């Protein structure tokens, strides 16, 4: 009966978001409260469960996600992302345009949220398309594949960061494993699959219009090196401080404390923001007031993402406080299937139903948490398996699907045969890479 209630809860969550069009945060909150009551949590204790769930998940995430959004916003506003893109294309040359755009999507996709990166880089795709007389879908899909994969696998993006916190995984190891998985996924889903789309032409006029804002013309442009350093700094620092204990062994407790402090994700993001404020802000002529307004705008952009993550924390806490987590752990562990494959499958099904990769990942995490807590699977690999599943089954209920369709002027059929298949490829390749990593590591 308990398992049936959990299935009903997930189905109700999907219905609230897809059929009744209720906001994802409110859907999580409503379903969590109803589930808590049905699963036997006392009404007077349920409010405490809700508050505990929000506090538990947001305590370690808010700073990282907010600072990550600020970094991405100033990288975009300063023109650094565009400079990286132009340099990558110039470096690879006309013959390897697809690969240059793929690398651009990867580098720019690390600090930028998917939607921001998409809107920011689409002008470059079309300008290159017009210049070299190549189909926009053919040269653009590799870049968008890289943007999508970094969104699903690489911290400091909200979904992987939230999963790391929920599963008590290691941010540095998750990042390193994620990078190993990212490259085969974007290569197969980007340039290799993209070659088949050379003859795919728009069935209607693209809505895209390249615009140049006055603000972009006023300030100095950052150098290529500066742009790359600021965009990649969080990833480089997290990897560095993850590897230091393996390279440099010390028994000095004071040194260990300082390494742990400086290498923490929060401090790394603070360092990155401080550097970006100077290199992409004041050094280029922006006043502190202007830089702070950019940061304030970034926080507004992610407010709803933070609330959705908070709502998923409530759902997770209801599972724990009702005792369902233990039952789920025992039930799921008895299934004749790899926990990582199970995680991918559950997430993929939810993604196909609700459309949102973030909502799918966080919903699945609440169900799969007991397996991780029981120590039956590497939490870092579980984060990535769920991340891979969250990219599967992108179709007409996904905002990214329509963004791609309208910007590139495609029919629904062509969007399914380009965008949707690309997302399926990166998802499946990601899963296979996670399973291979498990075999290598264990």
C-alpha positions in Angstrom: 0.0 0.0 0.0 2.9 2.4 0.9 4.5 1.8 -2.5 1.2 2.5 -4.2 0.9 5.8 -2.3 4.3 6.8 -3.5 3.5 6.0 -7.1 0.2 8.0 -6.7 2.1 10.9 -5.2 4.5 11.0 -8.2 1.7 10.7 -10.7 -0.2 13.5 -8.9 2.9 15.7 -9.0 3.2 15.1 -12.8 -0.5 15.9 -13.2 -0.3 19.1 -11.2 2.6 20.4 -13.4 1.5 19.1 -16.8 -2.3 19.0 -16.8 -3.3 21.6 -14.2 -0.3 23.9 -15.0 0.4 24.5 -11.4 3.8 26.0 -10.6 6.4 23.3 -9.9 7.3 24.7 -6.4 3.6 24.8 -5.4 3.1 21.3 -6.9 5.9 19.9 -4.8 4.5 21.6 -1.7 0.9 20.5 -2.2 1.8 16.9 -3.1 4.3 16.6 -0.2 1.7 17.7 2.3 -1.0 15.4 1.0 1.6 12.5 0.9 2.7 13.2 4.4 -0.9 13.0 5.7 -1.6 9.8 3.8 1.7 8.2 4.9 0.8 8.8 8.6 2.8 11.9 9.6 0.9 13.6 12.4 -0.7 17.0 11.2 1.1 18.9 14.0 4.4 17.4 12.9 4.0 17.9 9.2 4.7 21.7 9.3 8.0 20.9 11.0 8.7 18.3 8.3 8.1 20.9 5.6 10.4 23.5 7.3 13.1 20.9 7.9 13.0 19.8 4.3 13.4 23.3 3.0 16.2 24.1 5.5 18.0 20.9 4.9 18.3 21.2 1.1 18.7 25.0 0.9 21.3 25.4 3.6 24.2 24.1 1.6 22.9 25.1 -1.9 21.7 28.7 -1.8 25.1 30.4 -1.8 26.6 28.1 -4.5 23.6 28.5 -6.9 23.2 32.2 -6.3 27.0 32.9 -6.8 27.0 30.6 -9.8 24.1 32.6 -11.4 26.0 35.9 -10.7 29.1 34.6 -12.3 27.2 33.5 -15.4 25.4 36.8 -15.7 28.5 38.9 -15.6 30.3 36.6 -18.1 27.3 37.1 -20.4 26.8 40.9 -19.8 30.5 41.7 -20.2 30.8 40.1 -23.6 33.2 37.5 -22.3 31.0 34.6 -23.5 30.8 36.0 -27.1 34.6 36.6 -27.1 35.2 33.0 -26.1 32.9 31.8 -28.8 34.5 33.9 -31.6 38.0 32.8 -30.5 37.0 29.1 -30.5 35.6 29.3 -34.0 38.6 31.2 -35.2 40.9 28.6 -33.6 39.2 25.6 -35.2 38.8 27.1 -38.6 36.1 26.6 -41.3 36.8 22.9 -41.7 36.1 22.1 -38.0 33.3 24.7 -37.3 31.2 22.1 -35.6 34.0 21.2 -33.2 34.7 24.8 -32.5 31.1 25.5 -31.6 30.9 22.4 -29.5 34.0 23.6 -27.4 32.4 27.0 -27.2 29.2 25.5 -25.8 31.2 23.5 -23.3 33.3 26.4 -22.0 30.4 28.9 -22.0 28.0 26.4 -20.6 30.0 25.9 -17.4 29.1 29.3 -15.8 25.9 30.0 -17.8 22.5 28.6 -17.2 21.2 26.8 -20.3 18.5 29.4 -21.3 21.0 32.3 -21.0 23.6 30.4 -22.9 21.1 29.5 -25.6 19.9 33.0 -26.2 23.4 34.4 -26.0 25.1 32.0 -28.4 22.3 31.6 -31.0 23.4 34.9 -32.7 26.8 33.5 -33.2 25.4 30.3 -34.8 23.3 32.3 -37.3 26.1 34.7 -38.2 28.4 31.8 -38.9 25.6 30.1 -40.8 25.2 33.2 -43.1 29.0 33.7 -43.4 29.9 30.1 -44.5 26.5 29.3 -46.1 25.9 26.3 -43.9 22.6 25.1 -42.4 22.1 26.6 -38.9 21.0 23.3 -37.4 24.0 21.5 -38.8 26.6 23.8 -37.1 24.5 24.8 -34.1 23.4 21.5 -32.7 26.9 20.6 -31.4 27.0 23.8 -29.4 23.6 23.2 -27.9 24.5 19.6 -27.1 27.4 20.9 -25.0 25.2 23.5 -23.3 22.6 20.8 -22.4 25.2 18.3 -21.1 26.9 20.8 -18.9 23.5 21.8 -17.5 22.8 18.1 -16.6 26.3 17.0 -15.3 28.5 19.9 -14.3 28.4 21.9 -11.0 27.7 24.8 -10.3 24.5 24.2 -12.3 21.5 23.9 -9.9 20.5 20.3 -10.6 23.9 18.6 -10.1 24.7 20.8 -7.1 21.3 20.0 -5.5 21.9 16.2 -6.1 25.4 16.4 -4.6 23.9 18.0 -1.5 21.0 15.5 -1.2 23.3 12.5 -1.6 26.2 13.9 0.4 28.4 13.3 -2.6 31.8 14.9 -3.2 31.5 18.0 -5.3 35.1 17.7 -6.7 34.8 14.0 -7.6 31.4 14.5 -9.2 32.8 17.3 -11.3 35.8 15.2 -12.4 33.6 12.2 -13.2 31.1 14.6 -14.9 33.8 16.0 -17.2 34.9 12.5 -18.2 31.3 11.7 -19.1 30.7 15.0 -20.8 33.1 14.7 -23.7 31.9 11.4 -25.3 28.3 12.6 -24.8 28.8 15.9 -26.6 31.0 14.4 -29.3 28.5 11.8 -30.3 25.4 14.0 -29.7 27.0 17.0 -31.3 29.4 16.9 -34.3 28.9 13.2 -35.2 25.1 13.2 -35.0 25.0 16.7 -36.4 26.6 15.5 -39.7 23.3 13.8 -40.5 21.5 17.1 -40.3 23.3 18.9 -43.1 20.3 18.9 -45.3 17.8 20.0 -42.6 16.6 23.4 -43.6 14.0 25.7 -41.9 10.4 25.0 -42.8 9.5 28.6 -41.8 11.2 31.8 -41.2 13.4 31.9 -38.1 12.2 34.3 -35.4 15.8 35.1 -34.7 17.0 38.7 -35.0 20.5 39.7 -34.0 20.5 42.7 -31.8 23.2 44.8 -30.3 22.4 46.6 -27.1 23.8 50.0 -26.3 25.3 48.7 -23.1 27.5 46.3 -25.1 28.9 49.2 -27.1 29.8 51.4 -24.1 32.2 49.3 -22.1 35.6 47.9 -23.0 35.7 44.3 -24.1 37.6 41.7 -22.0 40.7 39.9 -23.4 40.3 36.3 -24.5 42.6 35.1 -21.7 40.6 37.0 -19.1 37.3 35.7 -20.5 38.5 32.0 -20.3 40.0 32.4 -16.9 36.9 33.8 -15.3 34.5 31.4 -17.0 36.6 28.3 -16.1 37.9 29.4 -12.7 35.3 27.6 -10.5 35.9 24.3 -12.3 39.7 24.6 -12.2 39.8 25.5 -8.5 37.4 22.7 -7.5 39.4 20.1 -9.4 42.7 21.5 -8.0 41.6 21.3 -4.4 40.1 17.9 -5.0 43.4 16.5 -6.3 45.7 18.3 -3.8 45.2 15.7 -1.0 46.1 12.9 -3.4 49.2 14.7 -4.6 50.4 16.6 -1.5 50.2 14.6 1.7 50.6 16.5 5.0 49.9 15.7 8.6 49.8 19.3 9.5 46.2 19.8 10.8 46.4 23.6 10.3 47.3 23.1 6.6 44.5 20.6 6.1 42.0 23.0 7.6 43.0 25.8 5.3 43.0 23.6 2.3 39.5 22.3 3.2 38.3 25.9 3.7 39.7 27.4 0.5 38.7 24.4 -1.5 35.1 24.4 -0.4 32.7 25.1 -3.2 31.3 28.2 -1.5 34.7 29.8 -1.0 35.7 28.9 -4.6 32.6 30.6 -5.9 33.3 33.7 -3.7 36.9 33.9 -5.2 35.5 33.6 -8.7 32.9 36.3 -8.1 35.6 38.6 -6.6 37.8 38.1 -9.6 35.0 38.6 -12.1 33.8 41.8 -10.4 37.3 43.3 -11.0 38.3 41.7 -14.3 34.9 41.9 -16.0 33.5 44.8 -14.1 35.5 47.7 -12.7 38.6 47.1 -14.9 36.4 47.4 -18.0 34.8 50.7 -16.8 31.7 49.4 -15.1 30.8 51.1 -11.8 30.3 49.0 -8.7 26.6 50.1 -8.9 26.3 48.6 -12.4 28.1 45.4 -11.4 25.8 45.0 -8.4 22.7 45.6 -10.6 23.9 42.7 -12.9 24.2 40.5 -9.9 20.7 41.5 -8.6 19.3 40.7 -12.0 21.0 37.2 -11.9 19.3 36.4 -8.5 15.9 37.4 -9.9 16.5 35.0 -12.8 17.0 32.0 -10.5 14.5 32.7 -7.8 12.0 30.1 -9.1 14.8 27.5 -9.5 15.7 27.9 -5.8 12.0 27.5 -4.8 11.7 24.3 -6.9 14.7 22.9 -5.2 13.3 23.8 -1.9 10.0 22.1 -2.8 11.9 18.9 -3.7 13.6 19.1 -0.3 10.1 18.9 1.3 9.2 15.9 -0.7 12.4 14.2 0.3 11.8 15.0 4.0 8.3 13.6 3.9 9.8 10.3 2.5 12.2 10.2 5.4 10.0 11.2 8.3 7.2 8.9 7.2 9.6 5.9 7.3 9.0 5.3 3.6 12.7 5.7 2.7 13.6 2.5 4.5 10.8 0.6 2.8 11.8 2.0 -0.6 15.5 1.1 0.0 14.6 -2.5 0.8 12.2 -2.8 -2.2 14.4 -1.1 -4.8 17.5 -3.0 -3.7 15.7 -6.3 -4.4 15.1 -5.4 -8.0 17.3 -7.3 -10.5 18.6 -4.1 -12.0 21.6 -1.9 -11.4 20.7 1.1 -9.1 22.4 3.4 -11.6 20.3 2.1 -14.4 17.2 2.3 -12.2 18.0 5.9 -11.4 18.4 6.8 -15.0 15.1 5.0 -16.0 13.0 6.6 -13.2 14.4 10.1 -14.0 13.9 9.6 -17.8 10.3 8.6 -17.3 9.6 11.6 -15.1 11.4 13.9 -17.5 9.2 12.6 -20.4 6.1 13.4 -18.3 6.9 16.8 -16.8 9.3 18.3 -19.4 11.7 19.9 -16.9 15.1 18.3 -16.4 15.5 19.9 -13.0 12.1 18.8 -11.7 12.7 15.3 -13.0 16.1 15.0 -11.4 14.9 16.3 -8.0 11.7 14.2 -8.0 13.7 11.1 -8.7 16.3 12.0 -6.1 13.6 11.9 -3.4 12.7 8.3 -4.4 16.3 7.1 -4.9 17.9 8.7 -1.8 17.4 5.5 0.4 19.6 3.4 -2.0 22.4 6.0 -1.6 21.9 6.3 2.1 22.2 2.5 2.5 25.6 2.7 0.8 24.6 0.5 -2.1 26.0 2.8 -4.8 28.6 5.5 -5.3 26.7 8.8 -4.6 28.9 10.7 -7.2 27.9 8.2 -9.9 24.2 8.4 -8.8 24.3 12.2 -9.3 25.5 11.6 -12.9 23.1 8.7 -13.6 20.2 11.0 -12.6 21.7 13.8 -14.6 21.8 11.6 -17.7 18.2 10.5 -17.2 17.1 14.1 -16.8 18.2 14.8 -20.4 16.1 12.0 -21.9 12.7 12.3 -23.7 12.7 16.0 -24.5 9.6 16.6 -26.6 6.6 19.0 -26.9 6.2 19.5 -23.1 9.8 20.8 -22.8 10.5 24.6 -23.0 13.9 23.8 -24.5 12.2 21.9 -27.4 10.1 25.0 -28.4 13.1 27.4 -27.9 15.1 25.3 -30.4 12.1 24.9 -32.8 11.2 28.6 -33.0 14.7 30.0 -33.1 15.7 27.7 -35.9 12.4 27.9 -37.7 11.8 24.1 -37.8 8.6 22.0 -38.0 7.7 19.9 -35.0 8.8 16.8 -36.9 12.2 18.2 -37.7 12.7 19.3 -34.2 11.9 15.8 -33.0 14.4 14.4 -35.4 17.1 16.8 -34.5 16.8 18.2 -31.0 14.9 15.3 -29.3 17.3 12.7 -30.8 20.3 14.7 -29.8 19.0 14.8 -26.2 18.4 11.1 -26.3 21.9 10.4 -27.6 23.7 12.5 -24.9 21.4 10.8 -22.2 22.2 7.3 -23.3 25.9 7.9 -23.8 26.0 9.5 -20.4 24.4 6.4 -18.8 26.8 4.1 -20.6 29.7 6.2 -19.5 28.5 6.1 -15.9 28.2 2.4 -15.9 31.7 2.0 -17.4 33.0 4.3 -14.7 31.4 2.1 -12.1 33.1 -1.0 -13.6 36.5 0.8 -13.7 36.3 2.2 -10.2 34.8 -0.9 -8.5 
